[in-house]
Amino acid sequence: MAPPRPTTSIPAQSTTKHNLGAGLNFKSPSIDPHPSGPPKHGQFGQAERGVSVASTFLSGVLAINAAQFIGLPFKMIDPKFYNDYIAFTKQSFAVLVTTLTQWWSPTKVHVSGDASLPGQLVQRPDGSLECDFPRRIVLMANHQLYTDWLYLWWIAYTNKMAGHVYIILKESLRNIPLIGWGCQFYNFIFLARNWEQDKPRFQQHLDELGDPNDPMWLIIFPEGTNLSATTRQSSKRWAEKNGIQDMRHQLLPRSTGLRFCLQNLRKSTEWLYDCTIGYEGIPLGKYGQDIYTLQSSFMEGRPPKSVNMHWRRFRISEIPIDNPEAFEVWLRNRWKEKDHYLDYFSRTGHFPSQEPWKAKSSKEIREIKPARAIEAEVKSGSWGEFLAIFAPITAFLTVLFLFYGASVGALRKRRASSRTVLFRKVWQKKR
């Protein structure tokens, strides 16, 4: 088997004033040549695109937040209707970010899967992707870039499950204006990385997600954060401290949260789906968050050259989730396999059709052919889906206008009638 590739340590760049948190780096990337080529827009064009992106995103988020607050009374009147209504607003956010990506950061996605997903990845006649995953899954993935969640949510969109996605997030994201509030409406799970503090809230959320009749895609990143120079060094130190082998293309996964999810959902959920994500063109030792920044992707016209996903799945009943040590080893072994996938990807730009860790020599690895992948674009279905984002607030304002207009009209008529009666009485007295 081929020896592990060395990982080059790159000093953390000074991006504090440009970093918006959660791996959201705003600044223009310093890498040259950039994997997606030179900037496609000058300073004026970038400013114009920035205003367009920001205004579209803000108007969409405001409309969704307003719709969520408008729907609050239904929570007490009809909880089932309220849950369906919130699912609609959740799908609306997926459509919003998908549309923004389609218009200002068009991205190709290559999707492949192993033999455990027969017939579940299909390319429609129009070239779009259709996934046929179950209605209830736990989904784990490596965390390369801040937009990983966006592409996974888009996968759910192709599966008609965009309104039933649940994501485990950092506690610090809860109070971000508009977005954090919306995520709370969506019943996303926020963790403070303090297990004693997190466990009761985590348990409550999972109890709410335990109905086998309710659709659910629970997305978790076991690494806890995305790959960067800082987190790379932290993972390396943790591996050395515990006497285990560090990953080459990822961070070491944490097992506690994922095991807790699987233990609580095993009676209602059959499968754990695993996605290995790779971004084309990132040089070895560099980090996607420093290359595909917000400015690069949305303003300069340099989005990821391609997003690549390789899928497989595991039956939860066959995973040792009741033994903490055995599960930690099981999860770490899956991450080692993902590292082999990413080794192959870094050499070829594709994921392999076979399991490279089973090869007995470098020659056998070189002979492995790329997996058959479906190429699609991140885009929404129609204009109607985008306009539907604004439907609840438009309907509410229309009803309010009609009610207010009718009330004002009736009031004016009563006042006019009163003035007429008064005028007649005065006129009669004068006569």
FENBEL-V602851 format. One record per residue. N is the residue number from 1. PHI is phi as a letter, one per 30 degrees, with the letter a starting at -180 (NA if undefined). Layout:
{{N:PHI} {N:PHI}}
This chain:
{{1:NA} {2:d} {3:d} {4:d} {5:d} {6:d} {7:c} {8:d} {9:d} {10:c} {11:e} {12:d} {13:d} {14:d} {15:b} {16:e} {17:d} {18:c} {19:d} {20:c} {21:i} {22:h} {23:i} {24:d} {25:c} {26:d} {27:d} {28:d} {29:d} {30:c} {31:d} {32:b} {33:d} {34:d} {35:e} {36:c} {37:i} {38:d} {39:e} {40:c} {41:b} {42:d} {43:d} {44:d} {45:d} {46:d} {47:d} {48:d} {49:d} {50:d} {51:d} {52:d} {53:d} {54:d} {55:d} {56:d} {57:d} {58:d} {59:d} {60:d} {61:d} {62:d} {63:d} {64:d} {65:d} {66:d} {67:d} {68:d} {69:d} {70:d} {71:d} {72:e} {73:e} {74:d} {75:d} {76:d} {77:d} {78:b} {79:e} {80:d} {81:d} {82:d} {83:d} {84:d} {85:d} {86:d} {87:d} {88:d} {89:d} {90:d} {91:d} {92:d} {93:d} {94:d} {95:d} {96:d} {97:d} {98:d} {99:d} {100:e} {101:d} {102:d} {103:d} {104:c} {105:b} {106:e} {107:b} {108:d} {109:b} {110:c} {111:c} {112:b} {113:a} {114:d} {115:d} {116:d} {117:b} {118:d} {119:i} {120:c} {121:b} {122:b} {123:c} {124:d} {125:e} {126:d} {127:j} {128:d} {129:c} {130:b} {131:c} {132:b} {133:d} {134:d} {135:d} {136:b} {137:b} {138:c} {139:b} {140:c} {141:a} {142:d} {143:c} {144:c} {145:b} {146:d} {147:c} {148:e} {149:d} {150:d} {151:d} {152:d} {153:d} {154:d} {155:e} {156:d} {157:d} {158:d} {159:c} {160:h} {161:b} {162:d} {163:d} {164:b} {165:d} {166:b} {167:b} {168:c} {169:b} {170:d} {171:e} {172:d} {173:d} {174:d} {175:c} {176:d} {177:e} {178:i} {179:d} {180:d} {181:d} {182:d} {183:d} {184:d} {185:d} {186:d} {187:i} {188:d} {189:c} {190:c} {191:b} {192:c} {193:i} {194:b} {195:d} {196:d} {197:d} {198:d} {199:e} {200:d} {201:d} {202:e} {203:d} {204:d} {205:d} {206:d} {207:d} {208:d} {209:c} {210:d} {211:d} {212:d} {213:d} {214:c} {215:d} {216:a} {217:c} {218:c} {219:c} {220:b} {221:c} {222:d} {223:d} {224:i} {225:a} {226:d} {227:d} {228:a} {229:d} {230:d} {231:d} {232:d} {233:d} {234:d} {235:d} {236:d} {237:d} {238:d} {239:d} {240:d} {241:d} {242:c} {243:i} {244:b} {245:d} {246:d} {247:d} {248:c} {249:b} {250:b} {251:c} {252:d} {253:d} {254:c} {255:c} {256:d} {257:d} {258:d} {259:d} {260:d} {261:d} {262:d} {263:d} {264:d} {265:c} {266:d} {267:d} {268:c} {269:b} {270:c} {271:b} {272:c} {273:c} {274:b} {275:c} {276:c} {277:c} {278:b} {279:c} {280:d} {281:j} {282:d} {283:d} {284:e} {285:j} {286:c} {287:b} {288:e} {289:d} {290:c} {291:c} {292:c} {293:d} {294:d} {295:d} {296:d} {297:d} {298:c} {299:c} {300:d} {301:i} {302:b} {303:d} {304:e} {305:e} {306:a} {307:c} {308:c} {309:b} {310:b} {311:c} {312:a} {313:b} {314:b} {315:d} {316:d} {317:d} {318:c} {319:c} {320:d} {321:d} {322:c} {323:b} {324:e} {325:d} {326:d} {327:d} {328:d} {329:d} {330:e} {331:d} {332:d} {333:d} {334:d} {335:d} {336:d} {337:d} {338:d} {339:d} {340:d} {341:e} {342:d} {343:e} {344:d} {345:d} {346:d} {347:d} {348:c} {349:i} {350:b} {351:c} {352:d} {353:d} {354:b} {355:d} {356:d} {357:d} {358:c} {359:d} {360:c} {361:a} {362:d} {363:d} {364:d} {365:d} {366:d} {367:d} {368:d} {369:d} {370:d} {371:d} {372:d} {373:c} {374:c} {375:c} {376:b} {377:c} {378:d} {379:a} {380:d} {381:d} {382:a} {383:d} {384:e} {385:d} {386:d} {387:d} {388:d} {389:e} {390:c} {391:d} {392:d} {393:d} {394:d} {395:d} {396:d} {397:d} {398:d} {399:d} {400:d} {401:d} {402:d} {403:d} {404:d} {405:d} {406:d} {407:d} {408:d} {409:d} {410:d} {411:d} {412:d} {413:d} {414:d} {415:d} {416:d} {417:d} {418:d} {419:d} {420:d} {421:d} {422:d} {423:d} {424:d} {425:d} {426:d} {427:d} {428:d} {429:d} {430:d} {431:d}}
